[in-house]
């Protein structure tokens, strides 16, 4: 059966434009010749529209596909990606855009992605998965993944400047023994994804000629891993004066281990997290962290997909979103260790 993408390829226009022409969207600014060409192509390919499930009665016929890297359960444990998805979906709701959400393993909805007008992929994906998504829809935006080797639009956090701001803050407080607690992530057939925070930390410490190797740990982005990595440092007697955690969840685990080893925060060990989870402001002591605007990233990503379809924009954009250091009470000056 012919798809919207088949028609778009044959007619030489975007899938979004095809969808809106087939749905008689009069707000789309295209020539009469283009409109006629699309309709004739659809007829020649014997295209048949199918009813969309759960489609609200609205004037906008645009459908946004959202592919998630995290499952719904994983989103609740670390809601960075949940915030990004909420940003996308709130934009869609405000603009009466239909949403087709695809979590990992959802083969039924994945098969429907051929007829979406735009696609947002949230999280980390393998090269093979990226190629598949591009084949499905050429109006595509990746969120939280700088896809440099592909000519597609992507939005990600400016991790390097964010990490530098955290480390500048700690070195400004006199810290030199700064531990890094990070995580390894894999996609596809066990393809390792290099975390930008890890790269930035090593680059910063090398530039400052600060020995980081005794204080460097990589596990997973979980509370348990944060606790375990911190305990490893204690067991090895590599006790830092400050800890930079790659996310707030790791930081909370590290703080638990610090207390259990009879050290005080921040008197003995300062701690900085990343992401700025809602709970981070209410723990004791309130966590200094990097605010990563995941919700805003989702909003911007959805807007890019929608605008690109309306204006038939084909030039990809690669942008980094600035983050902000949020100073609370989990850090203090190093007083001699």
C-alpha positions as a Markdown table, in Angstrom:
| # | Residue | x | y | z |
|---|---|---|---|---|
| 1 | Unk | 0.0 | 0.0 | 0.0 |
| 2 | Unk | 1.3 | 3.4 | -0.9 |
| 3 | Unk | 2.2 | 5.8 | 1.9 |
| 4 | Unk | 2.4 | 9.6 | 2.2 |
| 5 | Unk | 6.2 | 9.3 | 2.1 |
| 6 | Unk | 5.9 | 7.4 | -1.3 |
| 7 | Unk | 3.7 | 10.2 | -2.6 |
| 8 | Unk | 6.1 | 12.9 | -1.3 |
| 9 | Unk | 9.1 | 11.2 | -2.9 |
| 10 | Unk | 7.3 | 10.8 | -6.3 |
| 11 | Unk | 6.0 | 14.4 | -6.3 |
| 12 | Unk | 9.1 | 16.0 | -4.9 |
| 13 | Unk | 7.5 | 17.6 | -1.9 |
| 14 | Unk | 7.7 | 17.1 | 1.9 |
| 15 | Unk | 5.5 | 14.4 | 3.6 |
| 16 | Unk | 3.9 | 17.2 | 5.7 |
| 17 | Unk | 2.8 | 19.1 | 2.6 |
| 18 | Unk | 1.4 | 15.9 | 1.1 |
| 19 | Unk | -0.6 | 15.2 | 4.2 |
| 20 | Unk | -2.1 | 18.7 | 4.3 |
| 21 | Unk | -2.9 | 18.7 | 0.6 |
| 22 | Unk | -4.7 | 15.3 | 0.9 |
| 23 | Unk | -6.6 | 16.6 | 3.9 |
| 24 | Unk | -7.7 | 19.8 | 2.1 |
| 25 | Unk | -5.8 | 22.1 | 4.4 |
| 26 | Unk | -6.5 | 25.5 | 2.9 |
| 27 | Unk | -3.9 | 27.2 | 5.2 |
| 28 | Unk | -1.0 | 25.6 | 3.4 |
| 29 | Unk | 0.6 | 28.0 | 0.9 |
| 30 | Unk | 1.5 | 26.0 | -2.2 |
| 31 | Unk | 0.9 | 26.6 | -5.8 |
| 32 | Unk | -2.1 | 25.1 | -7.6 |
| 33 | Unk | 0.4 | 23.2 | -9.8 |
| 34 | Unk | 2.0 | 21.5 | -6.7 |
| 35 | Unk | -1.4 | 20.7 | -5.2 |
| 36 | Unk | -2.6 | 19.1 | -8.5 |
| 37 | Unk | 0.7 | 17.2 | -8.8 |
| 38 | Unk | 0.3 | 15.7 | -5.3 |
| 39 | Unk | -3.4 | 14.7 | -5.9 |
| 40 | Unk | -2.6 | 13.1 | -9.2 |
| 41 | Unk | 0.4 | 11.2 | -7.7 |
| 42 | Unk | -1.8 | 9.9 | -4.9 |
| 43 | Unk | -4.4 | 8.8 | -7.4 |
| 44 | Unk | -1.8 | 7.1 | -9.6 |
| 45 | Unk | -0.3 | 5.2 | -6.7 |
| 46 | Unk | -3.8 | 4.2 | -5.5 |
| 47 | Unk | -3.3 | 5.8 | -2.1 |
| 48 | Unk | -5.9 | 5.0 | 0.5 |
| 49 | Unk | -6.3 | 7.1 | 3.7 |
| 50 | Unk | -6.9 | 5.2 | 6.9 |
| 51 | Unk | -8.6 | 6.7 | 9.9 |
| 52 | Unk | -6.3 | 7.8 | 12.7 |
| 53 | Unk | -7.0 | 6.4 | 16.1 |
| 54 | Unk | -7.8 | 8.9 | 18.9 |
| 55 | Unk | -7.6 | 11.9 | 16.5 |
| 56 | Unk | -9.4 | 14.9 | 18.0 |
| 57 | Unk | -11.8 | 16.8 | 15.9 |
| 58 | Unk | -9.7 | 19.8 | 15.0 |
| 59 | Unk | -8.9 | 21.8 | 11.9 |
| 60 | Unk | -5.2 | 20.9 | 12.1 |
| 61 | Unk | -4.5 | 17.6 | 10.2 |
| 62 | Unk | -0.8 | 17.5 | 11.1 |
| 63 | Unk | 0.3 | 14.4 | 13.0 |
| 64 | Unk | 3.5 | 14.4 | 15.0 |
| 65 | Unk | 5.3 | 11.1 | 15.7 |
| 66 | Unk | 7.3 | 10.9 | 18.9 |
| 67 | Unk | 9.8 | 8.0 | 19.3 |
| 68 | Unk | 11.0 | 7.5 | 22.8 |
| 69 | Unk | 14.3 | 5.9 | 23.9 |
| 70 | Unk | 13.1 | 5.5 | 27.5 |
| 71 | Unk | 10.2 | 3.4 | 28.6 |
| 72 | Unk | 7.4 | 5.0 | 30.6 |
| 73 | Unk | 8.7 | 3.3 | 33.7 |
| 74 | Unk | 12.3 | 4.6 | 33.1 |
| 75 | Unk | 10.9 | 8.1 | 32.6 |
| 76 | Unk | 9.6 | 8.1 | 36.1 |
| 77 | Unk | 12.9 | 7.1 | 37.6 |
| 78 | Unk | 14.8 | 9.9 | 35.8 |
| 79 | Unk | 12.3 | 12.4 | 34.4 |
| 80 | Unk | 14.7 | 14.3 | 32.1 |
| 81 | Unk | 13.2 | 12.6 | 29.1 |
| 82 | Unk | 9.7 | 12.8 | 30.6 |
| 83 | Unk | 10.1 | 16.6 | 30.7 |
| 84 | Unk | 11.3 | 16.6 | 27.0 |
| 85 | Unk | 8.3 | 14.6 | 26.0 |
| 86 | Unk | 5.9 | 16.8 | 27.9 |
| 87 | Unk | 7.4 | 19.8 | 26.2 |
| 88 | Unk | 6.7 | 18.2 | 22.8 |
| 89 | Unk | 3.2 | 17.1 | 23.7 |
| 90 | Unk | 2.2 | 20.4 | 25.3 |
| 91 | Unk | 3.2 | 22.2 | 22.1 |
| 92 | Unk | 1.1 | 19.7 | 20.1 |
| 93 | Unk | -1.9 | 20.1 | 22.3 |
| 94 | Unk | -1.7 | 23.9 | 22.1 |
| 95 | Unk | -1.5 | 23.8 | 18.3 |
| 96 | Unk | -4.2 | 21.0 | 17.9 |
| 97 | Unk | -1.5 | 18.6 | 16.5 |
| 98 | Unk | -2.3 | 14.9 | 16.6 |
| 99 | Unk | 0.3 | 12.8 | 18.4 |
| 100 | Unk | 1.5 | 9.3 | 17.7 |
| 101 | Unk | 3.7 | 8.2 | 20.7 |
| 102 | Unk | 6.0 | 5.2 | 20.3 |
| 103 | Unk | 7.7 | 3.7 | 23.3 |
| 104 | Unk | 10.4 | 1.0 | 23.0 |
| 105 | Unk | 9.0 | -2.3 | 21.8 |
| 106 | Unk | 5.7 | -0.8 | 20.5 |
| 107 | Unk | 5.7 | -2.4 | 17.1 |
| 108 | Unk | 2.0 | -1.7 | 16.4 |
| 109 | Unk | 2.4 | 2.1 | 16.6 |
| 110 | Unk | 5.9 | 2.0 | 15.0 |
| 111 | Unk | 4.4 | 0.6 | 11.9 |
| 112 | Unk | 2.1 | 3.7 | 11.7 |
| 113 | Unk | 5.0 | 6.1 | 11.6 |
| 114 | Unk | 5.1 | 6.0 | 7.8 |
| 115 | Unk | 2.1 | 8.4 | 7.7 |
| 116 | Unk | 3.2 | 11.0 | 10.2 |
| 117 | Unk | 4.0 | 14.5 | 9.0 |
| 118 | Unk | 6.9 | 15.1 | 11.3 |
| 119 | Unk | 9.0 | 13.0 | 13.6 |
| 120 | Unk | 10.7 | 13.7 | 16.9 |
| 121 | Unk | 13.2 | 11.2 | 18.4 |
| 122 | Unk | 13.9 | 11.7 | 22.1 |
| 123 | Unk | 17.0 | 10.1 | 23.5 |
| 124 | Unk | 19.9 | 8.0 | 22.2 |
| 125 | Unk | 19.7 | 5.9 | 19.1 |
| 126 | Unk | 22.1 | 3.6 | 17.1 |
| 127 | Unk | 23.3 | 4.5 | 13.6 |
| 128 | Unk | 21.0 | 1.8 | 12.2 |
| 129 | Unk | 18.0 | 3.2 | 14.0 |
| 130 | Unk | 18.7 | 6.7 | 12.8 |
| 131 | Unk | 18.9 | 5.5 | 9.2 |
| 132 | Unk | 15.5 | 3.8 | 9.7 |
| 133 | Unk | 13.9 | 7.0 | 11.1 |
| 134 | Unk | 15.3 | 9.0 | 8.2 |
| 135 | Unk | 13.8 | 6.5 | 5.7 |
| 136 | Unk | 10.4 | 6.8 | 7.5 |
| 137 | Unk | 10.3 | 10.7 | 7.6 |
| 138 | Unk | 12.5 | 13.4 | 6.3 |
| 139 | Unk | 11.0 | 16.0 | 8.5 |
| 140 | Unk | 12.8 | 14.9 | 11.6 |
| 141 | Unk | 14.4 | 16.3 | 14.8 |
| 142 | Unk | 16.5 | 14.5 | 17.3 |
| 143 | Unk | 16.4 | 15.7 | 20.9 |
| 144 | Unk | 19.3 | 15.2 | 23.3 |
| 145 | Unk | 21.5 | 13.6 | 20.7 |
| 146 | Unk | 24.0 | 15.6 | 18.5 |
| 147 | Unk | 23.8 | 13.6 | 15.3 |
| 148 | Unk | 26.8 | 15.0 | 13.6 |
| 149 | Unk | 27.4 | 12.4 | 11.0 |
| 150 | Unk | 23.9 | 12.7 | 9.5 |
| 151 | Unk | 22.5 | 15.7 | 7.7 |
| 152 | Unk | 19.5 | 16.1 | 10.0 |
| 153 | Unk | 18.3 | 18.6 | 12.7 |
| 154 | Unk | 19.2 | 17.9 | 16.3 |
| 155 | Unk | 18.9 | 19.8 | 19.6 |
| 156 | Unk | 21.0 | 18.9 | 22.6 |
| 157 | Unk | 22.2 | 20.5 | 25.8 |
| 158 | Unk | 25.5 | 22.5 | 25.7 |
| 159 | Unk | 27.1 | 19.9 | 28.0 |
| 160 | Unk | 30.6 | 21.2 | 27.7 |
| 161 | Unk | 29.9 | 24.7 | 28.9 |
| 162 | Unk | 27.6 | 23.3 | 31.6 |
| 163 | Unk | 30.3 | 21.0 | 32.9 |
| 164 | Unk | 32.9 | 23.8 | 32.7 |
| 165 | Unk | 30.7 | 26.1 | 34.8 |
| 166 | Unk | 30.2 | 23.4 | 37.5 |
| 167 | Unk | 34.0 | 22.7 | 37.6 |
| 168 | Unk | 34.9 | 26.4 | 37.6 |
| 169 | Unk | 32.6 | 26.8 | 40.5 |
| 170 | Unk | 34.3 | 24.0 | 42.5 |
| 171 | Unk | 37.8 | 25.1 | 41.6 |
| 172 | Unk | 36.8 | 28.6 | 42.6 |
| 173 | Unk | 36.0 | 27.2 | 46.0 |
| 174 | Unk | 39.5 | 25.7 | 46.2 |
| 175 | Unk | 38.7 | 22.1 | 45.2 |
| 176 | Unk | 41.3 | 20.1 | 43.3 |
| 177 | Unk | 40.3 | 16.5 | 44.2 |
| 178 | Unk | 37.1 | 16.6 | 42.2 |
| 179 | Unk | 35.5 | 13.2 | 41.6 |
| 180 | Unk | 33.3 | 12.4 | 38.6 |
| 181 | Unk | 30.5 | 9.9 | 38.9 |
| 182 | Unk | 29.0 | 9.2 | 35.4 |
| 183 | Unk | 27.3 | 6.5 | 33.5 |
| 184 | Unk | 27.7 | 4.4 | 30.4 |
| 185 | Unk | 24.8 | 4.0 | 27.9 |
| 186 | Unk | 24.4 | 1.6 | 25.0 |
| 187 | Unk | 22.1 | 1.5 | 22.0 |
| 188 | Unk | 21.3 | -1.0 | 19.3 |
| 189 | Unk | 23.6 | -4.0 | 19.3 |
| 190 | Unk | 25.5 | -2.9 | 22.4 |
| 191 | Unk | 26.9 | 0.3 | 20.7 |
| 192 | Unk | 28.5 | 2.5 | 23.3 |
| 193 | Unk | 27.3 | 6.2 | 23.4 |
| 194 | Unk | 30.0 | 8.6 | 24.5 |
| 195 | Unk | 28.6 | 10.9 | 27.2 |
| 196 | Unk | 29.4 | 14.5 | 26.6 |
| 197 | Unk | 29.7 | 15.2 | 30.3 |
| 198 | Unk | 32.4 | 12.6 | 30.7 |
| 199 | Unk | 34.3 | 14.1 | 27.7 |
| 200 | Unk | 34.0 | 17.6 | 29.1 |
| 201 | Unk | 35.2 | 16.6 | 32.6 |
| 202 | Unk | 38.3 | 14.9 | 31.3 |
| 203 | Unk | 39.1 | 17.8 | 28.9 |
| 204 | Unk | 38.7 | 20.3 | 31.7 |
| 205 | Unk | 40.8 | 18.4 | 34.2 |
| 206 | Unk | 43.6 | 17.7 | 31.7 |
| 207 | Unk | 43.7 | 21.4 | 30.7 |
| 208 | Unk | 44.0 | 22.4 | 34.4 |
| 209 | Unk | 46.6 | 19.6 | 34.9 |
| 210 | Unk | 44.6 | 18.2 | 37.7 |
| 211 | Unk | 44.9 | 14.4 | 38.4 |
| 212 | Unk | 41.4 | 13.0 | 38.0 |
| 213 | Unk | 42.0 | 9.3 | 37.4 |
| 214 | Unk | 41.9 | 8.2 | 41.1 |
| 215 | Unk | 38.5 | 10.0 | 41.3 |
| 216 | Unk | 36.9 | 9.0 | 38.0 |
| 217 | Unk | 34.0 | 6.4 | 38.1 |
| 218 | Unk | 31.5 | 5.2 | 35.5 |
| 219 | Unk | 28.5 | 3.1 | 36.3 |
| 220 | Unk | 24.9 | 3.7 | 35.3 |
| 221 | Unk | 22.6 | 6.7 | 35.7 |
| 222 | Unk | 20.9 | 5.4 | 38.8 |
| 223 | Unk | 20.7 | 6.1 | 42.5 |
| 224 | Unk | 22.2 | 2.7 | 43.3 |
| 225 | Unk | 25.1 | 3.2 | 41.0 |
| 226 | Unk | 25.8 | 6.6 | 42.5 |
| 227 | Unk | 25.9 | 5.0 | 45.9 |
| 228 | Unk | 28.2 | 2.2 | 44.7 |
| 229 | Unk | 30.6 | 4.5 | 42.9 |
| 230 | Unk | 31.0 | 6.7 | 45.9 |
| 231 | Unk | 31.6 | 3.7 | 48.1 |
| 232 | Unk | 34.3 | 2.4 | 45.7 |
| 233 | Unk | 36.1 | 5.7 | 46.2 |
| 234 | Unk | 36.0 | 5.3 | 50.0 |
| 235 | Unk | 37.1 | 1.7 | 49.8 |
| 236 | Unk | 40.0 | 2.7 | 47.6 |
| 237 | Unk | 40.8 | 5.5 | 50.0 |
| 238 | Unk | 40.5 | 8.0 | 47.1 |
| 239 | Unk | 38.4 | 10.5 | 49.0 |
| 240 | Unk | 37.6 | 13.6 | 47.0 |
| 241 | Unk | 36.8 | 17.0 | 48.5 |
| 242 | Unk | 34.1 | 17.5 | 45.9 |
| 243 | Unk | 31.9 | 15.3 | 43.7 |
| 244 | Unk | 30.4 | 16.2 | 40.3 |
| 245 | Unk | 27.7 | 13.8 | 39.3 |
| 246 | Unk | 26.4 | 13.4 | 35.8 |
| 247 | Unk | 22.8 | 13.6 | 37.0 |
| 248 | Unk | 20.9 | 14.4 | 40.2 |
| 249 | Unk | 19.9 | 10.8 | 40.7 |
| 250 | Unk | 23.6 | 9.7 | 40.8 |
| 251 | Unk | 24.2 | 12.7 | 43.1 |
| 252 | Unk | 21.6 | 11.6 | 45.6 |
| 253 | Unk | 23.1 | 8.1 | 45.7 |
| 254 | Unk | 26.5 | 9.6 | 46.3 |
| 255 | Unk | 25.1 | 11.7 | 49.1 |
| 256 | Unk | 23.7 | 8.6 | 50.8 |
| 257 | Unk | 27.1 | 6.9 | 50.7 |
| 258 | Unk | 28.9 | 10.0 | 52.0 |
| 259 | Unk | 26.7 | 10.1 | 55.0 |
| 260 | Unk | 26.9 | 6.3 | 55.6 |
| 261 | Unk | 30.7 | 6.7 | 55.7 |
| 262 | Unk | 30.4 | 9.4 | 58.4 |
| 263 | Unk | 31.3 | 12.4 | 56.2 |
| 264 | Unk | 29.3 | 15.6 | 56.1 |
| 265 | Unk | 27.9 | 17.5 | 53.1 |
| 266 | Unk | 29.2 | 20.1 | 52.4 |
| 267 | Unk | 31.6 | 20.4 | 55.4 |
| 268 | Unk | 33.7 | 17.4 | 54.3 |
| 269 | Unk | 32.6 | 16.8 | 50.7 |
| 270 | Unk | 30.8 | 19.1 | 48.3 |
| 271 | Unk | 28.4 | 17.7 | 45.8 |
| 272 | Unk | 27.1 | 19.0 | 42.4 |
| 273 | Unk | 24.5 | 17.3 | 40.3 |
| 274 | Unk | 23.1 | 17.7 | 36.8 |
| 275 | Unk | 19.5 | 18.2 | 35.4 |
| 276 | Unk | 17.9 | 20.0 | 38.4 |
| 277 | Unk | 15.2 | 17.6 | 39.3 |
| 278 | Unk | 12.3 | 19.1 | 41.3 |
| 279 | Unk | 13.2 | 17.1 | 44.4 |
| 280 | Unk | 16.8 | 18.4 | 44.4 |
| 281 | Unk | 15.8 | 21.7 | 45.9 |
| 282 | Unk | 14.1 | 20.0 | 48.9 |
| 283 | Unk | 16.6 | 17.4 | 50.0 |
| 284 | Unk | 19.0 | 18.2 | 52.9 |
| 285 | Unk | 21.2 | 20.0 | 52.1 |
| 286 | Unk | 19.5 | 21.4 | 48.9 |
| 287 | Unk | 21.6 | 20.2 | 45.9 |
| 288 | Unk | 23.6 | 22.6 | 43.8 |
| 289 | Unk | 23.1 | 21.4 | 40.3 |
| 290 | Unk | 23.0 | 22.3 | 36.6 |
| 291 | Unk | 19.6 | 23.2 | 35.3 |
| 292 | Unk | 19.1 | 21.5 | 31.9 |
| 293 | Unk | 15.9 | 22.9 | 30.3 |
| 294 | Unk | 14.5 | 19.6 | 28.9 |
| 295 | Unk | 10.9 | 20.9 | 28.7 |
| 296 | Unk | 12.0 | 23.9 | 26.6 |
| 297 | Unk | 14.1 | 21.6 | 24.4 |
| 298 | Unk | 10.9 | 19.6 | 23.7 |
| 299 | Unk | 9.0 | 22.7 | 22.9 |
| 300 | Unk | 11.7 | 24.0 | 20.5 |
| 301 | Unk | 12.0 | 20.6 | 18.8 |
| 302 | Unk | 8.2 | 20.4 | 18.2 |
| 303 | Unk | 8.2 | 23.9 | 16.8 |
| 304 | Unk | 11.0 | 23.1 | 14.5 |
| 305 | Unk | 9.2 | 20.1 | 13.0 |
| 306 | Unk | 6.0 | 22.0 | 12.6 |
| 307 | Unk | 7.5 | 25.1 | 11.0 |
| 308 | Unk | 9.7 | 23.0 | 8.7 |
| 309 | Unk | 6.6 | 21.3 | 7.4 |
| 310 | Unk | 4.6 | 24.5 | 6.9 |
| 311 | Unk | 7.4 | 26.3 | 5.1 |
| 312 | Unk | 8.9 | 23.2 | 3.4 |
| 313 | Unk | 12.3 | 23.9 | 5.1 |
| 314 | Unk | 14.9 | 21.3 | 4.2 |
| 315 | Unk | 18.1 | 22.8 | 5.6 |
| 316 | Unk | 19.0 | 21.0 | 8.9 |
| 317 | Unk | 19.8 | 22.9 | 12.1 |
| 318 | Unk | 22.1 | 21.7 | 14.8 |
| 319 | Unk | 21.8 | 23.7 | 18.0 |
| 320 | Unk | 23.0 | 23.4 | 21.6 |
| 321 | Unk | 20.7 | 24.7 | 24.4 |
| 322 | Unk | 22.5 | 26.6 | 27.2 |
| 323 | Unk | 22.3 | 25.2 | 30.8 |
| 324 | Unk | 22.5 | 27.2 | 34.1 |
| 325 | Unk | 24.3 | 26.5 | 37.3 |
| 326 | Unk | 21.9 | 26.6 | 40.2 |
| 327 | Unk | 23.8 | 27.3 | 43.5 |
| 328 | Unk | 22.1 | 25.9 | 46.6 |
| 329 | Unk | 23.7 | 24.5 | 49.8 |
| 330 | Unk | 25.6 | 21.3 | 49.0 |
| 331 | Unk | 29.0 | 23.0 | 48.3 |
| 332 | Unk | 31.4 | 25.0 | 50.3 |
| 333 | Unk | 35.0 | 26.2 | 50.3 |
| 334 | Unk | 37.7 | 23.6 | 50.7 |
| 335 | Unk | 39.4 | 24.3 | 53.9 |
| 336 | Unk | 42.6 | 22.3 | 53.7 |
| 337 | Unk | 42.1 | 18.7 | 52.5 |
